[in-house]
Amino acid sequence: MRIDRPNQVWCADITFAPVKNGFLYLVAIMDWATPWVLSSRTSNTMHAGFCIDALNEAIAKHGPPEIMNADQGSQFTGSTWITTLTVAGVRISMDGRGRYLDNILIERLWRSLK
């Protein structure tokens, strides 16, 4: 698929950073066409709430994308994430199992960050 305009396809993913007493988790929402980070959040748990907050902020600031791509993590397959996208009229795309290259844009962000 040719991606050639903002808000056509967004992607989301989570990474982690070790800290003194465990891990800090970071979610980012990016636009494939620009490729800007539209929204991000950190959390000390893997609960979906911080992902939903980032998604809602990105939609509020930029309007909804046509398509949202993410992996098959529980935060992105849960009912709150799916409902938020469905209500906004966004089509949902998910990476194949174990196919990190399906979301290479955000994987490059993590590589640069780490």
The first five atom37 places (N, CA, C, CB, O) and aatype in JSON, in Angstrom:
{
  "aatype": [12, 1, 9, 3, 1, 14, 2, 5, 19, 17, 4, 0, 3, 9, 16, 13, 0, 14, 19, 11, 2, 7, 13, 10, 18, 10, 19, 0, 9, 12, 3, 17, 0, 16, 14, 17, 19, 10, 15, 15, 1, 16, 15, 2, 16, 12, 8, 0, 7, 13, 4, 9, 3, 0, 10, 2, 6, 0, 9, 0, 11, 8, 7, 14, 14, 6, 9, 12, 2, 0, 3, 5, 7, 15, 5, 13, 16, 7, 15, 16, 17, 9, 16, 16, 10, 16, 19, 0, 7, 19, 1, 9, 15, 12, 3, 7, 1, 7, 1, 18, 10, 3, 2, 9, 10, 9, 6, 1, 10, 17, 1, 15, 10, 11],
  "atom_mask": [
    [1, 1, 1, 1, 1],
    [1, 1, 1, 1, 1],
    [1, 1, 1, 1, 1],
    [1, 1, 1, 1, 1],
    [1, 1, 1, 1, 1],
    [1, 1, 1, 1, 1],
    [1, 1, 1, 1, 1],
    [1, 1, 1, 1, 1],
    [1, 1, 1, 1, 1],
    [1, 1, 1, 1, 1],
    [1, 1, 1, 1, 1],
    [1, 1, 1, 1, 1],
    [1, 1, 1, 1, 1],
    [1, 1, 1, 1, 1],
    [1, 1, 1, 1, 1],
    [1, 1, 1, 1, 1],
    [1, 1, 1, 1, 1],
    [1, 1, 1, 1, 1],
    [1, 1, 1, 1, 1],
    [1, 1, 1, 1, 1],
    [1, 1, 1, 1, 1],
    [1, 1, 1, 0, 1],
    [1, 1, 1, 1, 1],
    [1, 1, 1, 1, 1],
    [1, 1, 1, 1, 1],
    [1, 1, 1, 1, 1],
    [1, 1, 1, 1, 1],
    [1, 1, 1, 1, 1],
    [1, 1, 1, 1, 1],
    [1, 1, 1, 1, 1],
    [1, 1, 1, 1, 1],
    [1, 1, 1, 1, 1],
    [1, 1, 1, 1, 1],
    [1, 1, 1, 1, 1],
    [1, 1, 1, 1, 1],
    [1, 1, 1, 1, 1],
    [1, 1, 1, 1, 1],
    [1, 1, 1, 1, 1],
    [1, 1, 1, 1, 1],
    [1, 1, 1, 1, 1],
    [1, 1, 1, 1, 1],
    [1, 1, 1, 1, 1],
    [1, 1, 1, 1, 1],
    [1, 1, 1, 1, 1],
    [1, 1, 1, 1, 1],
    [1, 1, 1, 1, 1],
    [1, 1, 1, 1, 1],
    [1, 1, 1, 1, 1],
    [1, 1, 1, 0, 1],
    [1, 1, 1, 1, 1],
    [1, 1, 1, 1, 1],
    [1, 1, 1, 1, 1],
    [1, 1, 1, 1, 1],
    [1, 1, 1, 1, 1],
    [1, 1, 1, 1, 1],
    [1, 1, 1, 1, 1],
    [1, 1, 1, 1, 1],
    [1, 1, 1, 1, 1],
    [1, 1, 1, 1, 1],
    [1, 1, 1, 1, 1],
    [1, 1, 1, 1, 1],
    [1, 1, 1, 1, 1],
    [1, 1, 1, 0, 1],
    [1, 1, 1, 1, 1],
    [1, 1, 1, 1, 1],
    [1, 1, 1, 1, 1],
    [1, 1, 1, 1, 1],
    [1, 1, 1, 1, 1],
    [1, 1, 1, 1, 1],
    [1, 1, 1, 1, 1],
    [1, 1, 1, 1, 1],
    [1, 1, 1, 1, 1],
    [1, 1, 1, 0, 1],
    [1, 1, 1, 1, 1],
    [1, 1, 1, 1, 1],
    [1, 1, 1, 1, 1],
    [1, 1, 1, 1, 1],
    [1, 1, 1, 0, 1],
    [1, 1, 1, 1, 1],
    [1, 1, 1, 1, 1],
    [1, 1, 1, 1, 1],
    [1, 1, 1, 1, 1],
    [1, 1, 1, 1, 1],
    [1, 1, 1, 1, 1],
    [1, 1, 1, 1, 1],
    [1, 1, 1, 1, 1],
    [1, 1, 1, 1, 1],
    [1, 1, 1, 1, 1],
    [1, 1, 1, 0, 1],
    [1, 1, 1, 1, 1],
    [1, 1, 1, 1, 1],
    [1, 1, 1, 1, 1],
    [1, 1, 1, 1, 1],
    [1, 1, 1, 1, 1],
    [1, 1, 1, 1, 1],
    [1, 1, 1, 0, 1],
    [1, 1, 1, 1, 1],
    [1, 1, 1, 0, 1],
    [1, 1, 1, 1, 1],
    [1, 1, 1, 1, 1],
    [1, 1, 1, 1, 1],
    [1, 1, 1, 1, 1],
    [1, 1, 1, 1, 1],
    [1, 1, 1, 1, 1],
    [1, 1, 1, 1, 1],
    [1, 1, 1, 1, 1],
    [1, 1, 1, 1, 1],
    [1, 1, 1, 1, 1],
    [1, 1, 1, 1, 1],
    [1, 1, 1, 1, 1],
    [1, 1, 1, 1, 1],
    [1, 1, 1, 1, 1],
    [1, 1, 1, 1, 1],
    [1, 1, 1, 1, 1]
  ],
  "atom_positions": [
    [[0.84, -1.18, 0.0], [0.0, 0.0, 0.0], [0.89, 1.25, 0.0], [-0.96, 0.0, 1.23], [1.85, 1.33, 0.77]],
    [[0.58, 2.18, -0.84], [1.32, 3.44, -0.88], [0.76, 4.38, 0.19], [1.23, 4.09, -2.3], [-0.44, 4.66, 0.22]],
    [[1.63, 4.85, 1.05], [1.25, 5.79, 2.11], [1.87, 7.12, 1.75], [1.72, 5.29, 3.54], [3.09, 7.28, 1.79]],
    [[1.02, 8.11, 1.41], [1.55, 9.36, 0.88], [0.92, 10.62, 1.46], [1.38, 9.37, -0.58], [1.12, 11.71, 0.91]],
    [[0.17, 10.5, 2.55], [-0.41, 11.7, 3.15], [-0.6, 11.5, 4.66], [-1.76, 12.04, 2.48], [-0.81, 10.38, 5.11]],
    [[-0.53, 12.57, 5.42], [-0.76, 12.47, 6.87], [-2.16, 11.94, 7.17], [-0.57, 13.84, 7.53], [-3.1, 12.13, 6.4]],
    [[-2.27, 11.27, 8.29], [-3.52, 10.68, 8.79], [-4.04, 9.54, 7.91], [-4.58, 11.74, 8.89], [-5.19, 9.11, 8.08]],
    [[-3.24, 9.06, 7.01], [-3.64, 7.89, 6.23], [-3.43, 6.63, 7.06], [-2.85, 7.81, 4.91], [-4.34, 5.82, 7.21]],
    [[-2.21, 6.45, 7.6], [-1.91, 5.29, 8.43], [-1.08, 5.74, 9.62], [-1.15, 4.21, 7.61], [-0.06, 6.42, 9.48]],
    [[-1.53, 5.34, 10.8], [-0.77, 5.52, 12.02], [-0.31, 4.16, 12.51], [-1.62, 6.25, 13.11], [-0.84, 3.13, 12.11]],
    [[0.69, 4.18, 13.38], [1.13, 2.95, 14.03], [1.32, 3.21, 15.52], [2.43, 2.41, 13.39], [1.52, 4.35, 15.95]],
    [[1.26, 2.14, 16.29], [1.46, 2.22, 17.73], [2.28, 1.02, 18.18], [0.11, 2.27, 18.48], [2.2, -0.06, 17.6]],
    [[3.06, 1.24, 19.21], [3.83, 0.14, 19.8], [4.28, 0.55, 21.19], [5.06, -0.22, 18.91], [4.23, 1.73, 21.56]],
    [[4.71, -0.45, 21.95], [5.19, -0.26, 23.32], [6.61, -0.8, 23.4], [4.25, -0.97, 24.36], [6.93, -1.83, 22.82]],
    [[7.45, -0.09, 24.12], [8.77, -0.6, 24.47], [8.97, -0.42, 25.97], [9.9, 0.12, 23.66], [8.12, 0.15, 26.65]],
    [[10.07, -0.91, 26.47], [10.33, -0.8, 27.9], [11.77, -0.38, 28.13], [10.04, -2.13, 28.62], [12.65, -0.57, 27.29]],
    [[11.99, 0.2, 29.29], [13.33, 0.56, 29.73], [13.49, 0.07, 31.16], [13.58, 2.1, 29.63], [12.64, 0.34, 32.01]],
    [[14.57, -0.63, 31.45], [14.79, -1.06, 32.83], [15.1, 0.14, 33.72], [15.93, -2.09, 32.9], [15.88, 1.02, 33.36]],
    [[14.49, 0.16, 34.88], [14.76, 1.17, 35.9], [15.08, 0.44, 37.21], [13.54, 2.15, 36.08], [15.0, -0.78, 37.27]],
    [[15.43, 1.17, 38.22], [15.91, 0.58, 39.47], [15.0, -0.52, 40.02], [16.07, 1.65, 40.52], [15.49, -1.58, 40.41]],
    [[13.7, -0.29, 40.05], [12.78, -1.24, 40.67], [11.87, -1.95, 39.68], [11.94, -0.54, 41.67], [10.76, -2.33, 40.05]],
    [[12.29, -2.14, 38.44], [11.46, -2.83, 37.45], [11.64, -2.26, 36.06], [0.0, 0.0, 0.0], [12.76, -2.14, 35.56]],
    [[10.52, -1.9, 35.45], [10.55, -1.39, 34.08], [9.65, -0.17, 33.96], [10.13, -2.47, 33.09], [8.68, -0.03, 34.7]],
    [[9.99, 0.69, 33.03], [9.14, 1.8, 32.62], [8.72, 1.51, 31.19], [9.89, 3.2, 32.75], [9.56, 1.21, 30.35]],
    [[7.44, 1.6, 30.92], [6.9, 1.27, 29.6], [6.55, 2.56, 28.87], [5.64, 0.35, 29.72], [6.04, 3.51, 29.47]],
    [[6.83, 2.59, 27.58], [6.58, 3.76, 26.74], [5.78, 3.33, 25.52], [7.91, 4.44, 26.31], [6.16, 2.4, 24.81]],
    [[4.65, 4.01, 25.29], [3.87, 3.8, 24.08], [4.02, 5.04, 23.2], [2.36, 3.5, 24.4], [4.07, 6.16, 23.71]],
    [[4.1, 4.83, 21.91], [4.14, 5.94, 20.96], [3.14, 5.68, 19.84], [5.58, 6.12, 20.38], [2.93, 4.54, 19.42]],
    [[2.54, 6.76, 19.38], [1.65, 6.75, 18.21], [2.36, 7.58, 17.15], [0.2, 7.32, 18.55], [2.71, 8.74, 17.4]],
    [[2.59, 7.0, 15.97], [3.3, 7.69, 14.9], [2.48, 7.71, 13.61], [4.66, 7.03, 14.64], [1.63, 6.85, 13.39]],
    [[2.75, 8.69, 12.79], [2.15, 8.8, 11.47], [3.16, 8.29, 10.44], [1.72, 10.29, 11.16], [4.29, 8.78, 10.37]],
    [[2.75, 7.3, 9.64], [3.66, 6.7, 8.67], [4.12, 7.68, 7.6], [3.0, 5.51, 8.01], [5.23, 7.55, 7.09]],
    [[3.31, 8.64, 7.24], [3.64, 9.53, 6.13], [4.64, 10.62, 6.52], [2.38, 10.18, 5.58], [5.39, 11.1, 5.68]],
    [[4.65, 11.02, 7.79], [5.43, 12.21, 8.13], [6.89, 11.98, 8.55], [4.76, 12.91, 9.22], [7.67, 12.85, 8.17]],
    [[7.37, 11.0, 9.23], [6.89, 10.15, 10.33], [7.11, 10.81, 11.7], [7.6, 8.79, 10.28], [8.19, 10.72, 12.28]],
    [[6.1, 11.46, 12.17], [6.15, 12.17, 13.45], [5.57, 11.32, 14.56], [5.41, 13.49, 13.36], [4.69, 10.49, 14.33]],
    [[6.07, 11.53, 15.76], [5.42, 10.96, 16.95], [4.28, 11.91, 17.29], [6.44, 10.8, 18.18], [4.5, 13.07, 17.62]],
    [[3.07, 11.4, 17.2], [1.88, 12.22, 17.42], [1.51, 12.31, 18.89], [0.71, 11.67, 16.63], [0.94, 13.3, 19.34]],
    [[1.85, 11.26, 19.63], [1.51, 11.2, 21.04], [2.34, 10.1, 21.69], [-0.02, 10.96, 21.24], [2.71, 9.12, 21.03]],
    [[2.62, 10.24, 22.97], [3.3, 9.19, 23.72], [2.93, 9.29, 25.19], [4.84, 9.29, 23.54], [2.51, 10.34, 25.68]],
    [[3.1, 8.2, 25.87], [2.83, 8.12, 27.31], [3.78, 7.1, 27.93], [1.35, 7.73, 27.59], [4.25, 6.18, 27.26]],
    [[4.05, 7.28, 29.21], [4.83, 6.3, 29.96], [3.96, 5.74, 31.08], [6.13, 6.92, 30.53], [2.99, 6.37, 31.52]],
    [[4.33, 4.55, 31.53], [3.62, 3.9, 32.63], [4.56, 2.93, 33.32], [2.34, 3.16, 32.1], [5.53, 2.46, 32.73]],
    [[4.28, 2.64, 34.58], [5.05, 1.62, 35.27], [4.32, 0.28, 35.27], [5.34, 2.06, 36.7], [4.77, -0.68, 35.91]],
    [[3.2, 0.2, 34.56], [2.48, -1.06, 34.37], [2.16, -1.23, 32.89], [1.17, -1.11, 35.22], [2.23, -0.28, 32.11]],
    [[1.8, -2.46, 32.52], [1.44, -2.75, 31.13], [-0.07, -2.68, 30.9], [1.95, -4.13, 30.72], [-0.56, -3.17, 29.88]],
    [[-0.81, -2.08, 31.82], [-2.25, -1.93, 31.6], [-2.51, -1.04, 30.39], [-2.92, -1.34, 32.86], [-1.69, -0.19, 30.05]],
    [[-3.63, -1.24, 29.75], [-3.93, -0.55, 28.48], [-4.23, 0.93, 28.63], [-5.09, -1.22, 27.82], [-4.22, 1.65, 27.63]],
    [[-4.49, 1.41, 29.82], [-4.93, 2.79, 30.01], [-4.0, 3.83, 29.43], [0.0, 0.0, 0.0], [-4.46, 4.81, 28.84]],
    [[-2.7, 3.66, 29.58], [-1.77, 4.67, 29.07], [-1.74, 4.66, 27.54], [-0.36, 4.44, 29.62], [-1.46, 5.69, 26.92]],
    [[-2.03, 3.52, 26.93], [-2.12, 3.44, 25.46], [-3.37, 4.16, 24.96], [-2.13, 1.96, 25.0], [-3.32, 4.87, 23.96]],
    [[-4.48, 3.96, 25.66], [-5.74, 4.63, 25.29], [-5.58, 6.14, 25.44], [-6.91, 4.13, 26.17], [-6.06, 6.9, 24.59]],
    [[-4.92, 6.58, 26.51], [-4.7, 8.02, 26.7], [-3.9, 8.61, 25.55], [-3.98, 8.28, 28.03], [-4.22, 9.69, 25.05]],
    [[-2.85, 7.9, 25.11], [-2.04, 8.38, 23.99], [-2.86, 8.42, 22.7], [-0.8, 7.49, 23.79], [-2.77, 9.37, 21.93]],
    [[-3.66, 7.38, 22.47], [-4.51, 7.33, 21.28], [-5.52, 8.48, 21.28], [-5.24, 5.99, 21.19], [-5.69, 9.16, 20.27]],
    [[-6.19, 8.69, 22.4], [-7.18, 9.77, 22.48], [-6.54, 11.14, 22.27], [-7.88, 9.74, 23.84], [-7.13, 12.0, 21.61]],
    [[-5.34, 11.35, 22.8], [-4.65, 12.62, 22.59], [-4.31, 12.82, 21.11], [-3.37, 12.68, 23.45], [-4.51, 13.91, 20.57]],
    [[-3.8, 11.78, 20.46], [-3.45, 11.89, 19.04], [-4.67, 12.2, 18.19], [-2.78, 10.59, 18.55], [-4.61, 13.04, 17.29]],
    [[-5.78, 11.53, 18.47], [-7.02, 11.78, 17.71], [-7.52, 13.2, 17.97], [-8.11, 10.74, 18.09], [-7.94, 13.88, 17.03]],
    [[-7.47, 13.66, 19.22], [-7.93, 15.01, 19.56], [-7.09, 16.08, 18.86], [-7.89, 15.22, 21.08], [-7.62, 17.09, 18.41]],
    [[-5.78, 15.86, 18.77], [-4.89, 16.85, 18.16], [-4.89, 16.82, 16.64], [-3.49, 16.64, 18.66], [-4.77, 17.87, 16.0]],
    [[-5.02, 15.63, 16.05], [-4.78, 15.47, 14.61], [-5.98, 14.93, 13.84], [-3.61, 14.56, 14.39], [-5.93, 14.83, 12.61]],
    [[-7.06, 14.57, 14.52], [-8.17, 13.89, 13.87], [-7.81, 12.42, 13.69], [0.0, 0.0, 0.0], [-6.64, 12.06, 13.8]],
    [[-8.79, 11.58, 13.44], [-8.5, 10.15, 13.33], [-7.82, 9.79, 12.01], [-9.79, 9.36, 13.46], [-8.03, 10.44, 10.99]],
    [[-6.99, 8.75, 12.05], [-6.39, 8.27, 10.8], [-7.38, 7.39, 10.06], [-5.09, 7.48, 11.08], [-8.42, 7.03, 10.6]],
    [[-7.07, 7.05, 8.84], [-7.89, 6.07, 8.12], [-7.63, 4.67, 8.65], [-7.6, 6.13, 6.6], [-8.57, 3.88, 8.8]],
    [[-6.37, 4.36, 8.96], [-5.95, 3.03, 9.39], [-5.02, 3.17, 10.58], [-5.27, 2.24, 8.24], [-4.16, 4.06, 10.61]],
    [[-5.18, 2.3, 11.57], [-4.25, 2.21, 12.7], [-3.62, 0.83, 12.69], [-4.98, 2.48, 14.07], [-4.33, -0.18, 12.69]],
    [[-2.29, 0.78, 12.69], [-1.58, -0.49, 12.72], [-0.86, -0.65, 14.06], [-0.57, -0.59, 11.56], [-0.25, 0.3, 14.56]],
    [[-0.95, -1.84, 14.64], [-0.25, -2.17, 15.88], [0.03, -3.67, 15.88], [-1.08, -1.74, 17.15], [-0.45, -4.4, 15.01]],
    [[0.8, -4.09, 16.87], [1.03, -5.53, 16.99], [-0.17, -6.18, 17.69], [2.35, -5.82, 17.77], [-1.19, -5.52, 17.91]],
    [[-0.05, -7.44, 18.04], [-1.17, -8.16, 18.64], [-1.08, -8.24, 20.16], [-1.24, -9.55, 18.07], [-1.61, -9.16, 20.78]],
    [[-0.4, -7.25, 20.76], [-0.35, -7.19, 22.21], [-1.72, -6.96, 22.81], [0.0, 0.0, 0.0], [-2.62, -6.43, 22.16]],
    [[-1.88, -7.36, 24.05], [-3.19, -7.27, 24.7], [-3.71, -5.83, 24.79], [-3.12, -7.86, 26.09], [-4.92, -5.62, 24.78]],
    [[-2.82, -4.86, 24.86], [-3.26, -3.46, 24.9], [-3.94, -3.05, 23.61], [-2.07, -2.54, 25.18], [-4.82, -2.19, 23.61]],
    [[-3.52, -3.66, 22.49], [-4.03, -3.29, 21.17], [-5.12, -4.23, 20.65], [-2.9, -3.25, 20.18], [-5.72, -3.97, 19.61]],
    [[-5.36, -5.31, 21.35], [-6.45, -6.22, 20.97], [-7.6, -6.16, 21.96], [-5.93, -7.66, 20.86], [-8.63, -6.81, 21.77]],
    [[-7.43, -5.4, 23.02], [-8.47, -5.27, 24.04], [-9.65, -4.45, 23.56], [0.0, 0.0, 0.0], [-9.55, -3.69, 22.6]],
    [[-10.76, -4.61, 24.25], [-12.01, -3.99, 23.82], [-11.96, -2.46, 23.86], [-13.15, -4.47, 24.7], [-12.57, -1.81, 23.01]],
    [[-11.25, -1.86, 24.81], [-11.21, -0.4, 24.89], [-10.49, 0.2, 23.69], [-10.54, 0.05, 26.19], [-10.95, 1.18, 23.12]],
    [[-9.36, -0.37, 23.31], [-8.6, 0.1, 22.14], [-9.45, -0.06, 20.87], [-7.26, -0.69, 22.0], [-9.58, 0.87, 20.08]],
    [[-10.01, -1.25, 20.69], [-10.82, -1.55, 19.5], [-12.03, -0.64, 19.43], [-11.26, -3.02, 19.5], [-12.35, -0.1, 18.36]],
    [[-12.72, -0.45, 20.55], [-13.91, 0.41, 20.58], [-13.55, 1.85, 20.26], [-14.58, 0.32, 21.96], [-14.26, 2.52, 19.5]],
    [[-12.45, 2.35, 20.83], [-12.04, 3.73, 20.57], [-11.8, 3.94, 19.07], [-10.75, 4.07, 21.37], [-12.23, 4.95, 18.51]],
    [[-11.12, 3.01, 18.43], [-10.87, 3.12, 16.99], [-12.15, 2.99, 16.18], [-9.86, 2.07, 16.55], [-12.37, 3.74, 15.23]],
    [[-12.98, 2.03, 16.55], [-14.23, 1.8, 15.81], [-15.15, 3.02, 15.88], [-14.96, 0.56, 16.36], [-15.72, 3.42, 14.86]],
    [[-15.3, 3.6, 17.05], [-16.15, 4.78, 17.22], [-15.62, 5.95, 16.38], [-16.23, 5.19, 18.72], [-16.4, 6.75, 15.86]],
    [[-14.29, 6.05, 16.26], [-13.68, 7.12, 15.47], [-13.69, 6.83, 13.97], [-12.25, 7.35, 15.94], [-13.27, 7.66, 13.18]],
    [[-14.18, 5.64, 13.58], [-14.26, 5.29, 12.17], [-12.93, 4.85, 11.57], [0.0, 0.0, 0.0], [-12.72, 4.98, 10.36]],
    [[-12.04, 4.34, 12.4], [-10.7, 3.95, 11.96], [-10.68, 2.45, 11.64], [-9.63, 4.29, 13.05], [-11.19, 1.64, 12.41]],
    [[-10.09, 2.1, 10.49], [-9.88, 0.68, 10.17], [-8.68, 0.17, 10.96], [-9.67, 0.48, 8.64], [-7.72, 0.9, 11.17]],
    [[-8.74, -1.08, 11.38], [-7.72, -1.66, 12.24], [-6.87, -2.64, 11.45], [-8.35, -2.35, 13.45], [-7.38, -3.52, 10.76]],
    [[-5.55, -2.47, 11.57], [-4.58, -3.36, 10.96], [-3.67, -3.88, 12.06], [-3.76, -2.64, 9.83], [-3.26, -3.13, 12.94]],
    [[-3.36, -5.17, 12.01], [-2.46, -5.74, 13.02], [-1.33, -6.48, 12.35], [-3.23, -6.69, 13.97], [-1.51, -7.14, 11.32]],
    [[-0.15, -6.37, 12.95], [1.02, -7.1, 12.48], [0.76, -8.59, 12.55], [2.28, -6.72, 13.29], [-0.03, -9.05, 13.38]],
    [[1.41, -9.34, 11.69], [1.41, -10.79, 11.83], [2.16, -11.18, 13.09], [0.0, 0.0, 0.0], [3.02, -10.44, 13.55]],
    [[1.86, -12.33, 13.64], [2.54, -12.78, 14.87], [4.04, -12.86, 14.64], [1.99, -14.16, 15.32], [4.52, -13.52, 13.71]],
    [[4.78, -12.18, 15.51], [6.23, -12.21, 15.43], [6.83, -11.43, 14.27], [0.0, 0.0, 0.0], [8.02, -11.58, 13.99]],
    [[6.04, -10.61, 13.59], [6.52, -9.89, 12.4], [6.79, -8.42, 12.75], [5.48, -10.0, 11.24], [6.02, -7.53, 12.37]],
    [[7.87, -8.19, 13.46], [8.21, -6.82, 13.84], [8.43, -5.93, 12.63], [9.45, -6.82, 14.72], [8.24, -4.71, 12.73]],
    [[8.81, -6.48, 11.48], [9.04, -5.67, 10.29], [7.75, -5.05, 9.75], [9.69, -6.51, 9.21], [7.81, -4.08, 8.98]],
    [[6.59, -5.59, 10.13], [5.32, -5.0, 9.71], [5.15, -3.59, 10.26], [4.16, -5.88, 10.15], [4.38, -2.79, 9.72]],
    [[5.86, -3.29, 11.34], [5.75, -1.98, 11.98], [7.15, -1.37, 12.11], [5.05, -2.11, 13.38], [7.49, -0.81, 13.15]],
    [[7.94, -1.48, 11.05], [9.34, -1.11, 11.09], [9.57, 0.35, 11.45], [9.98, -1.4, 9.78], [10.58, 0.68, 12.06]],
    [[8.66, 1.24, 11.09], [8.83, 2.65, 11.38], [8.99, 2.88, 12.88], [7.64, 3.46, 10.85], [9.92, 3.57, 13.31]],
    [[8.12, 2.32, 13.66], [8.18, 2.54, 15.11], [9.3, 1.72, 15.74], [6.83, 2.18, 15.77], [9.85, 2.11, 16.77]],
    [[9.65, 0.59, 15.13], [10.79, -0.19, 15.63], [12.09, 0.61, 15.45], [10.89, -1.55, 14.89], [12.99, 0.5, 16.28]],
    [[12.19, 1.39, 14.39], [13.36, 2.26, 14.19], [13.41, 3.35, 15.27], [13.32, 2.9, 12.79], [14.48, 3.71, 15.75]],
    [[12.24, 3.86, 15.65], [12.18, 4.84, 16.75], [12.76, 4.23, 18.01], [10.73, 5.32, 16.99], [13.57, 4.86, 18.69]],
    [[12.34, 3.02, 18.33], [12.83, 2.36, 19.56], [14.33, 2.14, 19.48], [12.1, 1.0, 19.79], [15.05, 2.35, 20.46]],
    [[14.82, 1.72, 18.31], [16.26, 1.52, 18.14], [17.01, 2.83, 18.41], [16.58, 0.98, 16.7], [18.03, 2.84, 19.1]],
    [[16.52, 3.92, 17.86], [17.16, 5.22, 18.06], [17.08, 5.66, 19.53], [16.52, 6.28, 17.15], [18.04, 6.21, 20.08]],
    [[15.95, 5.42, 20.14], [15.74, 5.82, 21.54], [16.66, 5.04, 22.48], [14.28, 5.6, 21.94], [17.23, 5.6, 23.42]],
    [[16.79, 3.75, 22.23], [17.58, 2.91, 23.13], [19.05, 3.02, 22.81], [17.14, 1.46, 23.04], [19.87, 2.38, 23.48]]
  ]
}
